[in-house]
Amino acid sequence: MSYYLFEIPSVNGYHSDLVLADPDNPNAPAYSHYAFTIGTPANPNELTQRRGIPFSSFRDWEKLSSDFNIEEMLKPEKAYLPGGSVLGEKDLNPAFQANTAMRLGALELLANIFSGRITASDKDPFPHQLALQQYMKSHHTQVQRLLIADEVGLGKTIEVGLVLRDLLIAQGYSKPLRCLYLTKGGLLDDVRLKLQSVIPGVDGESIVQVEKSFVEYGNRTDGIHIASMDAARRYVKKAHKKNLPTGVSPEILIIDEAHHCASEDDLTSPQRIGLKATTRAYEAAYQMITGEFWQDSAPPKLVIFMSATPFRSRPQFINLLRLLTHQTSEIKNAYSSELTDVELVQVLGSDDSSTAVIWRQQDDVRSWSDKRLFPKLNIKRPPLQASEEYLQLIKDIREKVKQICNINGESFGGFAIRQLEIRLTSSTIAGAMWLFRWCVKHQEWKNQEEYKRDLSKSTDNLRKLIKGISQRLNEMVVLLD
């Protein structure tokens, strides 16, 4: 028994279906594309035993035979043309078959939501997620860079999974994607599970893999590889690249938590990227985008940034846009001193720009029943009677932290100040612990012995602070008991 993939027209000829069937055995089950959608339950027998339709019962064959040359269409050696009977043969667009396949992929997604034969799951896409997917499908030949800045909780990982799935459908499983997905080290398995919920495996094998060691990425690049940006940024310097494989060139580069690719420097040339106020993550991203991270590498065809965290300053955001637009169709050198911030933003605002920025808020998105996905919360805080001394103390702490940051070439504005003030005003213990973590982060001890030998006044005050925090926590434990 040999199964083949066919395109079967509807009775009126205006619609078509993808069918996996054995034309030589009319009593064998045939499967429409609704049957093998991404929402297939975990039980493999669900597809083969419950979703099949006897091939002889699949269509009104007498009606079809009178209107179409069915025997010719069902010849196994005949080339399969997605949507051929619907779209006709007059369309000479080279992307014709790819576009049609991606449209059929979108139909599968809708089938996963609306078909009564398919069990819905918590990974069914919401309208705003499908909107991004549809945008990328209709602009796939135009968009080279994408920044997804949706607020926390809107499902950016699922959105990326839908985009990758469309690309996979377009080129077929015979030519797997070469995609590198970089995220924080602690999120690797979470990303894998989310992507696998959207992109199923073939014959029990998933193309979505987690790289436990970043150095090993490159031994095999086919598929979607999830790796740690924390590990990747260790290899930005030439002396550290000797252990990396050569000739690694991912076609698609995805950088999650892209706000860590930050720089406060005035990046008016690529040579300034190595300055002190530019993070190693930024350097790693720049090298990968330009094809310089690995030896004998090449720039990726598609770069996707993801971040829901506001940037602390205007220079950080502008520098991310420079990174995002560098070496695109419109901007060959985004680090040119002649390119102004206004010109950079104007390029992004163009309808035919190769760089797209997507930003949705929780208040903007709706469910399929047109209801809010997130409750609208109106928080009314009781009026606080704060003394002048209390307000002055908060100001002194804020200004001291800002002063130290400036001395060390670090930024401390907007978002960072807000985080500090939230902790200082929420409770004494929360404020004290924030200050303790911040101070420890800015020390240069390499081990416990160096810490013990440090008898400076600042370190002594840190010891007093942690002692005070411990005492307060102990008091709280006693009260709870």
C-alpha positions as CSV (number, residue, x, y, z in Angstrom):
1,M,0.0,0.0,0.0
2,S,1.5,3.4,-1.1
3,Y,0.1,6.7,0.1
4,Y,0.5,9.9,-1.9
5,L,-0.3,13.5,-1.4
6,F,-3.0,14.9,-3.8
7,E,-4.9,18.1,-4.4
8,I,-8.6,17.2,-4.7
9,P,-11.1,19.9,-6.0
10,S,-14.4,20.5,-4.4
11,V,-17.6,19.7,-6.3
12,N,-18.0,23.2,-7.5
13,G,-14.3,23.5,-8.3
14,Y,-13.8,26.7,-6.3
15,H,-12.1,25.1,-3.3
16,S,-9.6,22.4,-2.8
17,D,-8.3,20.0,-0.2
18,L,-5.0,18.3,0.5
19,V,-5.5,14.5,0.7
20,L,-3.1,11.8,1.8
21,A,-4.5,8.6,0.2
22,D,-3.9,5.4,-1.6
23,P,-5.8,5.7,-4.9
24,D,-5.4,2.0,-5.6
25,N,-7.3,1.0,-2.5
26,P,-10.7,2.8,-2.4
27,N,-11.6,1.2,1.0
28,A,-8.4,2.4,2.7
29,P,-8.7,5.5,4.9
30,A,-7.8,8.8,3.3
31,Y,-6.8,11.9,5.3
32,S,-7.6,15.5,4.5
33,H,-5.3,18.2,5.7
34,Y,-7.8,19.0,8.5
35,A,-6.9,15.6,9.9
36,F,-3.2,16.1,10.3
37,T,-3.1,19.6,11.7
38,I,-0.7,20.7,14.4
39,G,-3.3,20.0,17.1
40,T,-3.0,16.3,16.8
41,P,-3.4,14.7,20.3
42,A,-0.6,12.9,22.0
43,N,-2.1,9.5,21.2
44,P,-0.7,8.6,17.7
45,N,-3.7,6.3,17.1
46,E,-6.0,9.3,17.0
47,L,-4.8,10.3,13.5
48,T,-4.8,6.8,11.9
49,Q,-7.9,5.3,13.5
50,R,-10.3,8.1,14.0
51,R,-9.6,10.8,11.4
52,G,-9.5,8.7,8.3
53,I,-12.3,8.7,5.7
54,P,-12.6,5.8,3.2
55,F,-11.2,7.1,-0.1
56,S,-14.3,6.0,-2.0
57,S,-16.5,8.1,0.3
58,F,-14.3,11.2,0.3
59,R,-16.0,13.0,-2.6
60,D,-18.9,12.7,-5.0
61,W,-16.7,10.9,-7.5
62,E,-19.3,10.7,-10.3
63,K,-19.8,14.5,-10.2
64,L,-16.0,15.1,-10.0
65,S,-15.2,12.8,-12.8
66,S,-17.6,14.6,-15.1
67,D,-16.0,18.0,-14.4
68,F,-12.4,17.1,-13.8
69,N,-9.8,14.7,-15.1
70,I,-9.6,12.8,-11.8
71,E,-7.6,9.9,-13.2
72,E,-4.9,12.2,-14.4
73,M,-4.8,14.1,-11.1
74,L,-4.3,10.9,-9.1
75,K,-1.3,9.6,-11.0
76,P,1.5,9.1,-8.4
77,E,4.1,10.2,-10.9
78,K,2.3,13.5,-11.5
79,A,3.9,16.5,-9.8
80,Y,1.9,17.9,-6.9
81,L,1.0,21.5,-7.3
82,P,-0.5,23.1,-4.1
83,G,-3.9,24.6,-4.8
84,G,-3.5,24.2,-8.6
85,S,-7.2,23.9,-9.4
86,V,-8.1,26.9,-7.4
87,L,-5.4,29.3,-8.3
88,G,-5.0,28.3,-11.9
89,E,-1.9,28.2,-14.0
90,K,-1.8,31.9,-15.1
91,D,0.0,33.1,-12.0
92,L,3.7,33.3,-13.0
93,N,4.9,34.5,-9.6
94,P,8.0,32.5,-8.6
95,A,6.7,32.4,-5.0
96,F,3.4,31.0,-6.2
97,Q,3.7,27.5,-4.6
98,A,5.3,28.8,-1.4
99,N,2.6,31.3,-0.9
100,T,-0.1,28.7,-1.5
101,A,1.5,26.3,0.9
102,M,1.7,29.0,3.6
103,R,-2.0,29.9,3.1
104,L,-2.9,26.2,3.5
105,G,-0.8,26.2,6.7
106,A,-2.9,29.1,8.0
107,L,-6.0,27.1,7.2
108,E,-4.6,24.3,9.3
109,L,-4.2,26.7,12.2
110,L,-7.8,27.9,11.8
111,A,-8.9,24.2,11.6
112,N,-7.1,23.6,14.9
113,I,-9.3,26.2,16.5
114,F,-12.7,25.7,14.8
115,S,-12.8,22.0,13.7
116,G,-14.9,19.9,16.0
117,R,-12.7,16.9,15.3
118,I,-9.6,18.6,16.8
119,T,-9.2,19.1,20.5
120,A,-8.2,22.7,21.5
121,S,-5.3,23.3,23.7
122,D,-3.8,26.2,25.6
123,K,-1.4,26.7,22.7
124,D,-4.1,27.5,20.1
125,P,-3.2,30.9,18.7
126,F,-5.1,34.0,19.6
127,P,-6.2,36.6,17.0
128,H,-3.3,38.9,17.7
129,Q,-0.8,36.0,17.3
130,L,-2.4,35.0,14.0
131,A,-2.3,38.6,12.9
132,L,1.5,38.7,13.2
133,Q,1.7,35.3,11.5
134,Q,-0.4,36.6,8.6
135,Y,1.7,39.8,8.4
136,M,4.9,37.8,8.1
137,K,3.4,35.5,5.5
138,S,2.2,38.4,3.3
139,H,5.6,40.2,3.7
140,H,8.0,37.3,3.8
141,T,9.9,38.4,0.8
142,Q,10.2,41.9,2.2
143,V,10.9,41.6,6.0
144,Q,14.6,40.9,6.9
145,R,14.5,42.0,10.5
146,L,11.6,41.9,13.0
147,L,11.3,43.3,16.5
148,I,8.4,41.8,18.6
149,A,7.9,44.2,21.5
150,D,4.6,42.9,22.7
151,E,3.9,43.2,26.4
152,V,4.6,40.3,28.8
153,G,2.1,37.5,28.5
154,L,1.0,38.0,24.9
155,G,2.8,34.9,23.7
156,K,5.8,36.1,21.7
157,T,7.4,32.7,21.7
158,I,4.2,31.2,20.2
159,E,4.1,34.0,17.6
160,V,7.7,33.1,16.6
161,G,6.8,29.5,16.4
162,L,3.9,30.2,14.0
163,V,6.3,32.2,11.8
164,L,8.9,29.4,11.8
165,R,6.2,26.8,11.1
166,D,5.0,28.7,8.0
167,L,8.6,28.9,6.7
168,L,8.9,25.2,7.3
169,I,5.7,24.4,5.4
170,A,6.9,26.6,2.5
171,Q,10.2,24.8,2.0
172,G,9.2,21.4,3.2
173,Y,10.6,19.0,5.7
174,S,13.1,17.7,3.2
175,K,15.0,20.9,3.6
176,P,15.0,21.7,7.3
177,L,15.3,25.2,8.7
178,R,18.7,26.4,10.0
179,C,17.5,28.4,12.9
180,L,19.4,29.6,16.1
181,Y,17.2,30.7,19.0
182,L,19.1,32.5,21.7
183,T,17.6,33.2,25.1
184,K,18.5,33.3,28.8
185,G,20.0,30.1,30.1
186,G,17.2,29.4,32.5
187,L,14.5,29.6,29.8
188,L,15.9,27.0,27.3
189,D,13.5,24.1,28.2
190,D,10.5,26.5,28.5
191,V,11.1,27.8,25.0
192,R,11.5,24.3,23.7
193,L,8.2,23.2,25.0
194,K,6.4,26.2,23.6
195,L,7.9,25.8,20.1
196,Q,7.2,22.1,20.1
197,S,3.6,22.8,20.9
198,V,3.4,24.7,17.6
199,I,5.9,22.8,15.5
200,P,5.3,19.0,15.8
201,G,7.9,16.4,15.1
202,V,8.1,14.0,12.3
203,D,8.0,10.2,13.1
204,G,8.4,11.0,16.7
205,E,11.5,13.2,16.2
206,S,11.4,16.9,16.9
207,I,13.4,19.5,14.9
208,V,13.4,21.7,18.0
209,Q,16.5,21.0,20.2
210,V,18.2,22.5,23.2
211,E,22.0,23.0,23.0
212,K,23.3,22.1,26.4
213,S,26.8,23.4,25.4
214,F,27.0,26.4,23.1
215,V,30.3,25.2,21.7
216,E,28.5,22.1,20.3
217,Y,26.2,24.2,18.2
218,G,27.5,24.0,14.7
219,N,28.2,20.2,14.7
220,R,24.6,20.0,13.3
221,T,22.7,23.2,12.3
222,D,19.6,21.7,10.7
223,G,16.5,22.3,12.6
224,I,15.7,24.9,15.4
225,H,18.4,25.0,18.0
226,I,17.8,26.8,21.3
227,A,21.0,28.0,23.0
228,S,22.0,30.3,25.9
229,M,22.9,33.9,25.1
230,D,24.7,33.9,28.4
231,A,27.1,31.3,27.0
232,A,27.3,32.8,23.5
233,R,28.5,36.2,24.7
234,R,31.6,34.6,26.2
235,Y,33.0,34.1,22.7
236,V,32.9,37.6,21.3
237,K,36.6,38.1,21.7
238,K,38.9,36.6,19.1
239,A,41.0,34.7,21.7
240,H,38.0,32.8,22.9
241,K,36.8,31.7,19.4
242,K,39.3,29.0,18.9
243,N,37.0,26.4,20.4
244,L,34.1,27.3,18.1
245,P,33.3,25.3,15.0
246,T,33.8,27.0,11.6
247,G,31.5,27.6,8.7
248,V,28.4,28.0,11.0
249,S,25.7,30.1,9.2
250,P,22.2,30.0,10.7
251,E,19.6,31.2,8.1
252,I,17.3,32.5,10.9
253,L,18.6,34.2,14.1
254,I,16.2,34.8,17.0
255,I,17.3,36.7,20.1
256,D,14.9,36.6,23.0
257,E,15.2,39.0,25.9
258,A,16.8,41.4,23.4
259,H,17.0,44.3,25.9
260,H,20.1,42.6,27.2
261,C,21.7,43.7,23.9
262,A,22.2,47.1,25.3
263,S,24.7,50.0,24.8
264,E,24.9,53.5,26.3
265,D,27.9,54.3,24.0
266,D,27.6,56.7,21.1
267,L,27.9,54.0,18.4
268,T,28.8,56.1,15.4
269,S,30.9,53.3,13.9
270,P,31.1,49.5,14.3
271,Q,34.6,49.9,15.9
272,R,33.0,51.5,19.0
273,I,30.9,48.5,19.8
274,G,33.6,47.1,22.0
275,L,33.5,50.1,24.4
276,K,32.9,49.7,28.1
277,A,29.2,50.7,28.1
278,T,28.2,48.0,25.5
279,T,27.2,44.6,26.8
280,R,28.8,41.4,25.5
281,A,25.3,40.3,24.4
282,Y,25.2,43.3,22.1
283,E,28.6,42.4,20.7
284,A,27.6,38.8,20.1
285,A,24.4,39.8,18.4
286,Y,26.3,42.2,16.1
287,Q,28.8,39.6,15.1
288,M,26.1,37.0,14.3
289,I,24.1,39.5,12.3
290,T,27.1,40.5,10.2
291,G,28.4,36.9,9.8
292,E,31.5,37.6,11.9
293,F,30.8,35.4,15.0
294,W,32.0,32.2,13.5
295,Q,34.9,31.8,11.1
296,D,33.7,31.4,7.4
297,S,30.2,32.4,8.5
298,A,27.5,34.4,6.6
299,P,24.8,36.8,7.7
300,P,21.3,35.3,8.5
301,K,18.5,35.9,6.0
302,L,16.0,36.7,8.8
303,V,16.7,38.2,12.3
304,I,14.0,38.4,15.0
305,F,14.4,40.3,18.2
306,M,12.0,39.8,21.1
307,S,11.6,41.9,24.2
308,A,8.9,43.2,26.5
309,T,11.2,45.1,28.8
310,P,11.3,48.9,28.4
311,F,14.7,50.3,27.7
312,R,16.3,52.4,30.4
313,S,17.4,55.3,28.1
314,R,17.0,56.7,24.6
315,P,20.6,55.7,23.6
316,Q,19.9,52.0,24.5
317,F,16.8,52.0,22.3
318,I,18.4,53.8,19.4
319,N,21.4,51.4,19.6
320,L,19.1,48.4,19.4
321,L,17.5,49.9,16.3
322,R,20.9,50.4,14.8
323,L,21.7,46.7,15.5
324,L,18.3,45.7,14.0
325,T,18.6,47.7,10.8
326,H,22.3,47.3,10.1
327,Q,23.1,45.9,6.6
328,T,19.5,45.8,5.5
329,S,18.1,46.9,2.1
330,E,17.6,50.5,3.3
331,I,20.5,51.0,5.6
332,K,23.9,49.4,4.7
333,N,25.7,51.0,7.7
334,A,23.4,51.8,10.6
335,Y,26.4,53.0,12.6
336,S,27.3,55.8,10.3
337,S,27.9,59.1,12.0
338,E,25.8,60.7,9.2
339,L,22.7,58.7,10.1
340,T,20.5,60.7,12.6
341,D,18.1,59.2,15.1
342,V,15.2,60.8,13.2
343,E,16.3,59.3,9.9
344,L,16.6,55.9,11.5
345,V,13.0,56.0,12.8
346,Q,11.7,57.4,9.5
347,V,13.1,54.3,7.7
348,L,11.3,52.1,10.2
349,G,8.1,53.9,9.6
350,S,8.1,53.2,5.8
351,D,5.5,50.8,4.5
352,D,8.1,49.0,2.3
353,S,10.8,48.8,5.0
354,S,12.6,45.5,5.4
355,T,12.6,46.1,9.2
356,A,9.3,45.7,11.1
357,V,8.5,46.6,14.7
358,I,5.5,45.0,16.3
359,W,4.1,46.3,19.6
360,R,0.8,45.3,21.2
361,Q,-0.4,46.0,24.7
362,Q,-2.6,43.8,27.0
363,D,-5.4,46.3,26.6
364,D,-5.3,45.9,22.8
365,V,-5.7,42.2,22.4
366,R,-9.0,40.1,22.4
367,S,-10.0,36.5,22.4
368,W,-11.8,34.8,19.5
369,S,-15.1,35.8,21.2
370,D,-14.0,39.4,21.3
371,K,-13.4,39.5,25.0
372,R,-10.5,40.9,26.9
373,L,-7.7,38.4,27.5
374,F,-6.5,40.2,30.6
375,P,-8.6,41.7,33.3
376,K,-8.7,45.5,33.6
377,L,-7.2,46.4,37.0
378,N,-7.7,49.7,38.6
379,I,-5.5,50.0,41.6
380,K,-6.2,52.7,44.1
381,R,-3.5,53.2,46.6
382,P,-4.3,54.8,49.9
383,P,-2.8,58.2,50.5
384,L,0.5,58.0,52.3
385,Q,1.6,60.5,54.8
386,A,5.4,60.5,54.2
387,S,7.7,62.7,56.2
388,E,10.2,65.0,54.6
389,E,13.0,63.0,56.2
390,Y,11.6,59.8,54.6
391,L,11.4,61.3,51.1
392,Q,14.9,62.8,51.5
393,L,16.3,59.4,52.5
394,I,14.9,57.8,49.3
395,K,16.3,60.7,47.2
396,D,19.7,60.3,48.8
397,I,19.8,56.6,48.1
398,R,18.7,57.1,44.5
399,E,21.2,59.8,43.8
400,K,24.1,57.8,45.4
401,V,23.3,54.8,43.3
402,K,23.1,57.0,40.2
403,Q,26.4,58.6,41.1
404,I,28.2,55.3,41.4
405,C,26.7,54.1,38.1
406,N,27.9,57.2,36.3
407,I,31.4,56.8,37.7
408,N,31.5,53.2,36.3
409,G,30.1,54.2,32.9
410,E,26.7,52.6,33.6
411,S,23.2,54.0,33.0
412,F,20.7,54.5,35.8
413,G,17.5,56.1,34.5
414,G,13.7,55.7,34.1
415,F,13.0,51.9,34.4
416,A,15.9,51.2,36.9
417,I,14.9,54.1,39.1
418,R,11.3,52.9,39.2
419,Q,12.4,49.4,40.2
420,L,14.5,50.8,43.1
421,E,11.8,53.1,44.3
422,I,9.2,50.3,44.2
423,R,11.3,48.3,46.5
424,L,12.3,51.1,48.8
425,T,8.7,52.1,49.3
426,S,7.2,48.6,49.5
427,S,9.0,47.5,52.7
428,T,12.2,48.1,54.6
429,I,13.4,44.5,54.0
430,A,12.7,44.7,50.2
431,G,14.7,47.9,49.9
432,A,17.6,46.6,52.0
433,M,17.8,43.4,49.9
434,W,17.8,45.3,46.6
435,L,20.6,47.5,47.9
436,F,22.6,44.4,49.1
437,R,22.2,42.6,45.7
438,W,23.2,45.8,43.8
439,C,26.3,46.3,46.0
440,V,27.4,42.7,45.7
441,K,27.0,42.9,41.9
442,H,29.3,45.8,41.7
443,Q,32.1,44.3,43.8
444,E,35.1,42.6,42.3
445,W,35.6,39.6,44.6
446,K,36.4,36.4,42.6
447,N,36.0,34.0,45.5
448,Q,35.1,33.8,49.2
449,E,38.7,34.2,50.3
450,E,39.0,37.6,48.6
451,Y,35.8,38.6,50.3
452,K,37.1,37.7,53.7
453,R,40.4,39.6,53.1
454,D,38.5,42.7,52.1
455,L,38.5,44.9,55.2
456,S,37.4,48.2,53.5
457,K,34.7,50.3,55.0
458,S,32.3,49.7,52.2
459,T,32.6,45.9,52.6
460,D,32.3,46.2,56.4
461,N,29.0,48.1,55.9
462,L,27.8,45.3,53.6
463,R,28.4,42.8,56.3
464,K,26.4,45.0,58.7
465,L,23.6,45.2,56.2
466,I,23.3,41.5,55.6
467,K,23.4,41.0,59.4
468,G,20.6,43.4,59.8
469,I,18.6,41.7,57.0
470,S,19.1,38.3,58.6
471,Q,17.9,39.6,62.0
472,R,14.8,41.1,60.5
473,L,14.0,37.9,58.6
474,N,14.5,35.9,61.8
475,E,12.0,38.2,63.6
476,M,9.5,37.6,60.8
477,V,10.0,33.8,61.1
478,V,9.4,33.9,64.9
479,L,6.2,35.9,64.4
480,L,4.9,33.4,61.8
481,D,5.6,30.5,64.2
